[in-house]
Amino acid sequence: MLRLHRMRPIGLRRSACLRFRREYGLRFDLLMSAQRHPHCSNWPGNVSTRRSIMQPARSDSPRITRLSPCLALALLVHGGAASAQSTAWTSAPPRDELTSTTKGGTPVLEDRAYALSELLTIALDISPKTRAVEQEAVQASLAVQLARSQYSPQLNIRALGGIQRTPLAIPPTVSRKGYFVSSTREVFPSLELKWLLFDFGRRRGQVEEARHNASAAQSGLLGAQEKLVFDVSEAYFEASSAGGQVRAAQKALDAAHLTEQAVADQKRHGRATVVQLAEAQRQTAAMRLALTKATGAANTTFASLVATIGLPPESQFQLAPPTETSATATLAPLRQLIDVAMQARPDVLAARDKVAASDAKIESAHAAYRPTISLSAQVFQNIGKISSDGSPYSSIDRTGNALFVSFELPLFDGGARATHVALAVSQKTAAEDDLAATKDAASQQVVQAYNNLKTSLENRNQALAYTHASELAYQAALDSYRHGLASITDLTSNEAVLAQAEASQEDADANVGIARAGLDLAIGLKPSSH
């Protein structure tokens, strides 16, 4: 039983994106729940990290601690809201590691028989095929946090210092020159707060859009993992079939040896000719050649399996026999499978999230017509000296503060807001068309995979009957030849038919496994279900 959020590394550390997943709780099983998707209350984007975004600061400087009451109140309100939103996220317990060793940082499997489920676990853990998509999912989740950060106030420290010499006018009754020169040397360290209090839906729409885009990215990652499961399953069944072909070729070679021995016995008793013995020896040589070809093909398919999993090319291990499928296995109704696909396929879920993200973008574009209310606060220290016409400098070191509430309503922007709304509406229309096309393609793939599996099951049943009949015919021909009731041509012909039937049986068994994996992929069966 595979569980993606519980996989442990196989002889090496996981990538940085998996450490991110453990930190922020990107659990894939939450994404594919039809009842909660796409408006899932357990979506990781709604859960804050374990550490608070703002840590309480301490300072011994009296100038920094002289905050205005309004600034302190603003920080206190935001800190309370942030703490109210924080939620503890418990990491899933790790699953037991598969037995393996490491060599140069790459996993090396033990030389033992591995079942398909074990190979799928290893592939999902180490294969590089899903890493790029995994990083896209990480980036989409970070985009959610970035959008949510707009609700936080901005706190900056700024310092301005310099010297200034300014001539200023003055009545002649005060000074004959009619002016005086003011010389100042000042430093203004300040602590500034900017906080957007109300935007009437603009930030909410951006957060919702980011959330649905992140959900679509997670669905894309799950789709890539399901495709990897299918690729590994296909390679596994092909490698198992190739191994079966080798066994069938070896069995055919043994039968050819048995035929050759029977002809040789008949020749010693004068009931067979040299030509018949040569024909039997030719059949043995042909079976030996077939065994060599089958062995080469098996080595090639095994190398393909190793590459699909992501293991080093020199890896050597055995394959456990595939699980037998009942000859009387029944398939679920086609309509039911299509309904499951519409609720579980990652591409359909991602397309729905794109439609929802477009809705949120439209909401955010409409919110641009509404006003914004923001708060600005400042605490500063005036440290400086001033002198007039060369008089002695007078010093100042005093604290000042300011508080402003800003109301802003854009009246004219040259049609930019209207264009953004029209663009968002167009994107929603395109997303809805993509969703309809994705559903049509998914339905077609389910029908095709269903028919392939149904045909494969029927072919396998026929191949079983054909192999059994060919075995009986060969044994009967061999006994008849030994008693002089059949010719060498009949014997070698039945021998060739038996070899062909056994090879066809191996292909039929592999085709059933591949077709079943294809149906699982078509209906969107999660990797944790394999």
C-alpha positions in Angstrom: 0.0 0.0 0.0 1.7 3.2 -1.1 1.2 6.5 0.6 2.9 9.4 -1.0 3.1 11.5 2.2 4.7 8.7 4.1 7.5 7.7 1.7 11.0 7.6 3.2 14.2 7.9 1.1 15.7 4.8 -0.4 19.4 5.2 0.4 19.6 8.9 -0.1 18.1 12.2 1.2 15.1 13.5 -0.6 15.2 16.7 -2.6 14.6 20.1 -1.1 11.0 20.1 -2.4 10.2 17.1 -0.2 11.6 18.8 2.8 9.3 21.7 1.9 6.4 19.3 1.7 7.1 17.9 5.1 7.4 21.5 6.5 4.2 22.9 5.0 2.1 19.8 4.7 1.6 19.4 1.0 -0.3 16.2 1.3 -1.5 14.8 -2.0 -4.3 12.7 -0.6 -6.2 15.9 0.3 -6.2 17.2 -3.2 -8.1 14.4 -4.9 -11.1 14.2 -2.6 -14.1 14.8 -4.7 -16.2 16.0 -1.8 -13.8 18.7 -0.8 -12.3 19.7 -4.1 -11.8 22.5 -5.1 -13.1 24.4 -2.1 -11.2 22.3 0.5 -11.1 23.6 4.0 -8.0 21.5 4.7 -6.0 23.0 1.8 -2.5 23.6 3.0 -2.6 27.2 1.8 -5.0 27.9 4.6 -2.6 26.6 7.2 0.1 28.9 8.5 3.6 27.8 9.1 4.8 26.6 12.5 6.7 29.8 13.2 4.9 33.1 13.5 5.6 35.5 10.7 6.6 38.3 13.0 8.7 37.6 16.1 8.6 40.0 19.0 11.5 42.4 18.9 13.4 43.8 21.8 15.6 46.8 21.9 17.4 48.7 24.6 17.4 52.0 22.7 15.0 54.5 24.3 14.5 56.1 20.8 13.1 52.9 19.3 10.9 52.2 22.3 9.1 55.5 22.1 6.4 54.2 19.8 3.2 56.2 19.4 0.1 54.6 20.9 -1.5 54.2 17.4 1.5 52.3 16.0 1.6 50.0 19.0 -2.1 49.3 18.7 -1.8 48.5 15.0 1.0 46.0 15.7 -1.0 44.4 18.5 -4.1 44.0 16.4 -2.2 42.3 13.6 -0.3 40.1 16.0 -3.5 38.8 17.5 -5.0 38.1 14.1 -1.9 36.2 13.0 -1.8 34.1 16.2 -5.5 33.3 15.7 -4.9 32.0 12.3 -2.0 29.7 13.2 -2.7 26.0 13.2 -0.4 23.2 14.2 0.4 20.7 11.4 1.5 17.3 12.4 3.8 15.4 10.0 2.7 12.0 8.8 4.6 9.2 10.4 7.3 7.8 8.2 6.9 4.4 6.6 9.5 1.7 6.8 12.3 1.9 4.4 12.8 -0.7 1.8 16.0 -2.7 2.2 18.7 -1.1 0.1 22.2 0.2 0.1 23.9 3.2 -1.4 26.8 3.7 -3.7 28.0 7.1 -4.5 24.7 8.7 -3.4 22.5 6.5 -5.6 20.3 3.7 -4.5 21.3 0.1 -5.1 18.7 -2.5 -4.6 19.5 -5.9 -3.1 19.6 -8.9 -5.5 16.2 -10.3 -4.5 12.7 -10.5 -6.0 10.8 -7.2 -6.0 7.0 -7.0 -6.4 5.4 -4.3 -8.5 4.2 -2.4 -5.4 7.8 -2.2 -4.1 9.1 -1.0 -7.5 6.4 1.7 -7.6 7.4 2.9 -4.1 11.0 3.2 -5.2 10.1 4.9 -8.5 7.9 7.5 -6.8 10.6 8.2 -4.3 13.6 8.6 -6.6 12.5 9.1 -10.2 13.6 12.4 -11.7 10.6 12.5 -14.1 8.4 14.2 -11.6 10.9 16.6 -10.0 10.2 19.6 -12.4 6.5 19.3 -11.9 7.1 18.9 -8.1 9.0 22.2 -8.1 6.1 23.9 -10.0 3.8 22.7 -7.2 6.1 24.1 -4.6 6.3 27.4 -6.4 2.5 27.6 -6.7 2.2 27.0 -2.9 4.7 29.7 -2.3 2.6 32.0 -4.5 -0.3 31.4 -2.1 1.8 32.6 0.9 3.0 35.6 -1.1 -0.6 36.6 -1.9 -1.6 36.2 1.8 1.3 38.3 2.9 -0.6 41.3 1.4 -2.8 41.3 4.5 0.2 42.0 6.7 1.4 45.5 7.5 4.8 46.7 6.2 7.2 47.9 8.9 10.3 49.7 7.7 13.3 51.4 9.4 14.6 54.4 7.6 17.3 56.9 8.3 17.9 60.3 6.6 20.9 62.4 7.4 22.8 65.3 5.9 23.8 69.0 6.0 22.1 72.0 4.5 23.0 75.6 4.0 19.9 77.7 3.2 19.7 81.5 2.6 16.3 82.8 3.8 14.7 86.2 3.3 14.2 88.4 6.3 12.7 92.0 6.6 15.4 94.7 6.4 14.1 96.0 9.7 15.5 92.9 11.3 18.7 92.7 9.2 20.2 95.1 6.8 21.2 92.4 4.4 17.5 91.3 4.0 18.4 87.7 4.5 20.2 85.3 6.8 21.9 81.9 6.2 20.7 78.9 8.2 23.1 76.0 8.5 21.7 72.6 9.7 23.2 69.2 10.4 20.5 66.6 11.0 19.8 62.9 11.2 16.3 61.5 11.1 16.0 57.8 12.1 12.4 56.7 11.8 10.2 53.6 12.1 7.4 53.6 9.5 4.2 51.5 9.3 2.1 51.0 6.2 -1.1 48.9 6.4 -3.8 48.5 3.7 -6.9 48.0 5.9 -9.7 47.7 3.3 -9.6 47.0 -0.4 -13.1 45.5 -0.8 -12.2 42.2 -2.3 -9.0 42.9 -4.3 -6.6 40.9 -2.1 -9.2 38.2 -1.4 -9.6 37.5 -5.1 -5.8 37.3 -5.5 -5.5 34.8 -2.7 -8.3 32.7 -4.1 -6.7 32.8 -7.5 -3.4 31.7 -6.1 -5.0 28.9 -4.1 -6.8 27.4 -7.1 -3.6 27.7 -9.2 -1.7 25.9 -6.4 -4.4 23.2 -6.3 -4.1 22.9 -10.1 -0.4 22.5 -9.8 -0.8 19.8 -7.2 -3.2 18.0 -9.4 -0.6 18.3 -12.2 2.0 16.7 -9.9 -0.4 13.9 -9.0 -1.1 13.4 -12.7 2.7 13.1 -13.4 3.0 10.5 -10.6 0.1 8.5 -12.0 1.8 8.6 -15.4 5.0 7.4 -13.7 3.0 4.5 -12.1 1.7 3.5 -15.5 5.1 3.7 -17.1 6.7 1.5 -14.4 3.8 -0.9 -14.5 4.0 -1.2 -18.2 7.8 -1.8 -18.1 7.3 -4.3 -15.3 4.7 -6.4 -17.2 6.8 -6.2 -20.4 9.9 -7.4 -18.5 7.8 -10.1 -16.8 6.5 -11.1 -20.2 10.0 -11.2 -21.6 11.1 -13.4 -18.8 8.2 -15.7 -19.5 9.2 -15.7 -23.2 12.7 -17.0 -22.0 11.0 -19.7 -20.0 8.8 -20.7 -22.9 11.8 -20.7 -25.3 13.7 -22.9 -22.8 10.7 -25.3 -22.6 10.5 -25.4 -26.3 14.2 -26.2 -26.5 13.7 -29.0 -24.0 10.9 -30.3 -26.1 13.1 -30.2 -29.2 15.8 -32.2 -27.3 13.1 -34.7 -26.3 12.0 -35.0 -30.0 15.6 -35.3 -31.2 16.2 -38.1 -28.7 13.0 -39.9 -29.7 14.1 -39.7 -33.4 17.5 -41.0 -32.5 16.0 -43.9 -30.7 13.8 -44.7 -33.7 16.8 -44.5 -36.0 18.8 -47.0 -33.8 15.9 -49.4 -34.3 15.8 -48.8 -38.0 12.4 -47.0 -38.0 13.8 -43.5 -38.8 16.1 -42.1 -41.5 19.1 -39.9 -41.4 17.0 -37.1 -43.0 14.4 -37.3 -40.2 17.2 -37.1 -37.5 18.7 -34.1 -39.3 15.3 -32.4 -39.3 15.0 -33.0 -35.6 18.4 -31.6 -35.0 17.5 -28.6 -37.2 14.4 -28.0 -35.0 16.6 -28.1 -31.9 19.0 -25.6 -33.4 16.1 -23.3 -34.2 14.8 -23.5 -30.6 18.2 -22.7 -29.3 18.4 -19.6 -31.6 14.9 -18.6 -30.3 16.1 -18.9 -26.8 19.1 -16.6 -27.5 16.8 -14.0 -29.1 14.3 -14.2 -26.2 17.2 -13.8 -23.7 18.4 -10.7 -25.5 14.9 -9.2 -25.6 14.5 -9.9 -21.9 17.7 -8.1 -21.1 16.6 -5.1 -23.1 13.2 -4.9 -21.4 14.8 -5.2 -18.0 17.1 -2.3 -18.8 14.1 -0.3 -19.8 12.4 -1.1 -16.5 15.5 0.0 -14.6 15.7 3.3 -16.5 12.0 4.0 -16.0 12.3 3.5 -12.2 15.3 5.8 -12.1 17.9 3.3 -10.9 21.5 3.0 -11.9 21.8 1.1 -15.2 24.0 -1.6 -13.7 21.2 -2.6 -11.2 20.4 -6.2 -11.0 17.4 -7.8 -9.2 14.7 -10.3 -9.8 11.0 -9.7 -10.5 8.3 -11.3 -8.4 5.6 -12.9 -10.6 2.7 -10.6 -11.3 -0.5 -11.1 -9.3 -2.8 -13.5 -11.2 -6.0 -11.9 -12.4 -9.1 -14.2 -12.2 -10.2 -15.6 -15.5 -13.8 -14.7 -14.5 -12.9 -11.2 -13.4 -15.8 -8.7 -14.0 -15.4 -5.1 -14.9 -17.4 -2.3 -13.4 -20.0 -0.7 -15.7 -18.5 1.8 -18.2 -20.7 4.6 -17.1 -19.6 4.2 -13.5 -15.9 4.3 -14.6 -16.5 7.5 -16.5 -18.1 9.1 -13.5 -15.2 8.1 -11.4 -12.8 9.6 -13.9 -14.7 12.9 -13.9 -14.3 13.2 -10.1 -10.7 11.8 -9.8 -8.6 12.5 -12.9 -5.9 15.1 -12.1 -6.3 16.8 -15.5 -10.0 17.3 -14.9 -9.5 18.6 -11.4 -6.8 20.9 -12.6 -9.1 22.3 -15.3 -11.8 22.9 -12.8 -9.3 24.8 -10.6 -8.3 26.9 -13.6 -12.0 27.9 -14.0 -12.2 28.7 -10.3 -9.0 30.7 -10.5 -10.5 32.7 -13.4 -13.5 33.5 -11.3 -11.3 34.8 -8.5 -9.4 36.9 -11.0 -12.6 38.5 -12.3 -13.6 39.3 -8.7 -10.1 40.9 -8.1 -10.5 42.9 -11.4 -13.9 44.2 -10.4 -12.5 45.2 -6.9 -10.1 47.6 -8.6 -13.2 49.9 -9.1 -13.6 50.1 -5.4 -11.8 52.4 -3.0 -8.9 51.5 -0.7 -8.4 52.6 2.9 -4.9 52.4 4.4 -3.1 53.4 7.6 0.3 55.1 7.7 2.2 55.7 11.0 5.7 57.0 11.7 7.9 57.5 14.8 11.0 59.5 14.2 13.8 61.1 16.2 15.1 64.5 15.2 18.8 64.7 16.0 20.6 67.8 14.7 22.1 71.2 15.1 21.2 74.6 13.6 23.1 77.8 13.2 22.1 81.2 11.8 24.7 83.5 10.2 27.6 81.8 11.9 26.0 82.0 15.4 26.7 79.1 17.8 24.9 75.9 17.0 21.8 74.9 18.8 21.2 71.2 19.3 17.9 69.2 19.3 17.3 65.5 20.1 13.5 65.1 20.3 11.0 62.4 19.3 8.2 63.0 16.9 5.3 60.9 15.4 2.7 61.0 12.8 -0.5 59.1 12.0 -2.4 59.2 8.7 -5.5 57.4 7.3 -5.6 57.4 3.5 -8.7 57.1 1.3 -8.1 56.5 -2.4 -10.6 56.0 -5.2 -9.3 56.0 -8.8 -11.5 57.9 -11.1 -9.8 57.6 -14.5 -7.1 55.3 -15.7 -7.5 55.3 -19.4 -9.5 52.1 -19.5 -6.9 49.9 -17.7 -9.4 48.5 -15.2 -12.0 47.7 -17.9 -9.3 45.9 -19.9 -8.3 43.8 -16.9 -11.9 42.8 -16.4 -12.4 41.9 -20.1 -9.1 39.9 -20.0 -10.2 38.0 -16.9 -13.6 37.2 -18.5 -11.8 35.9 -21.6 -9.5 33.8 -19.6 -12.5 32.2 -17.8 -14.1 31.4 -21.1 -10.9 29.7 -22.3 -10.7 27.8 -19.0 -14.3 26.6 -19.4 -13.6 25.4 -23.0 -10.4 23.6 -21.8 -12.4 21.9 -19.1 -15.0 20.7 -21.6 -12.3 19.4 -23.9 -10.5 17.7 -21.0 -13.7 15.9 -20.0 -14.3 14.8 -23.5 -10.8 13.5 -23.9 -11.0 11.8 -20.5 -14.2 10.0 -21.4 -12.7 8.8 -24.7 -9.6 7.5 -22.9 -11.7 5.6 -20.3 -13.8 4.0 -23.1 -10.6 3.0 -25.0 -8.9 1.6 -21.9 -12.1 -0.2 -20.9 -12.3 -1.9 -24.3 -8.6 -2.7 -24.2 -8.9 -4.4 -20.9 -12.0 -6.3 -21.9 -10.3 -7.5 -25.1 -7.2 -8.5 -23.2 -9.1 -10.6 -20.7 -10.9 -12.4 -23.5 -7.6 -13.0 -25.4 -6.0 -14.3 -22.2 -8.8 -16.8 -21.7 -8.5 -18.0 -25.3 -4.7 -18.2 -25.0 -5.0 -20.4 -21.9 -7.3 -22.8 -23.8 -5.0 -22.7 -26.8 -1.9 -23.5 -24.7 -3.7 -26.3 -23.0 -4.8 -27.8 -26.3 -1.4 -27.5 -27.8 0.2 -29.2 -24.8 -2.2 -32.2 -25.2 -1.6 -32.3 -28.9 2.2 -32.4 -28.6 2.2 -35.1 -25.9 -0.2 -37.2 -28.1 2.0 -36.7 -31.2 5.1 -37.6 -29.2 3.5 -40.9 -27.9 2.2 -41.7 -31.4 5.6 -41.2 -32.9 7.3 -43.4 -30.4 4.8 -46.1 -31.3 5.2 -45.5 -35.0 1.8 -44.1 -35.5 2.9 -40.5 -36.4 5.5 -39.0 -38.7 8.4 -36.7 -37.7 6.6 -33.9 -39.5 3.6 -34.2 -37.3 5.8 -34.2 -34.2 7.8 -31.1 -35.1 4.7 -29.3 -36.2 3.0 -29.8 -32.9 6.2 -28.9 -31.1 6.4 -25.5 -33.0 2.7 -24.9 -32.3 3.2 -25.5 -28.5 6.2 -23.1 -28.4 4.1 -20.4 -30.2 1.1 -21.0 -27.9 3.3 -20.6 -24.7 4.8 -17.4 -26.1 1.4 -16.1 -26.9 0.2 -17.0 -23.4 3.0 -14.8 -21.9 2.1 -11.9 -24.1 -1.6 -12.3 -23.2 -0.8 -12.2 -19.5 1.4 -9.1 -19.9 -1.3 -7.4 -22.0 -3.9 -7.9 -19.3 -1.6 -6.2 -16.7 -0.8 -3.3 -19.0 -4.4 -2.8 -19.9 -5.5 -2.8 -16.3 -2.8 -0.2 -15.5 -4.0 1.8 -18.5 -7.6 1.8 -17.1 -6.3 2.9 -13.7 -4.5 5.8 -15.4 -7.6 6.7 -17.4 -9.9 6.8 -14.4 -7.4 8.7 -12.3 -6.6 6.0 -9.7 -4.3 7.6 -7.2 -0.8 6.0 -6.7 -1.7 5.3 -3.1 -4.4 2.9 -4.3 -2.0 0.5 -6.1 
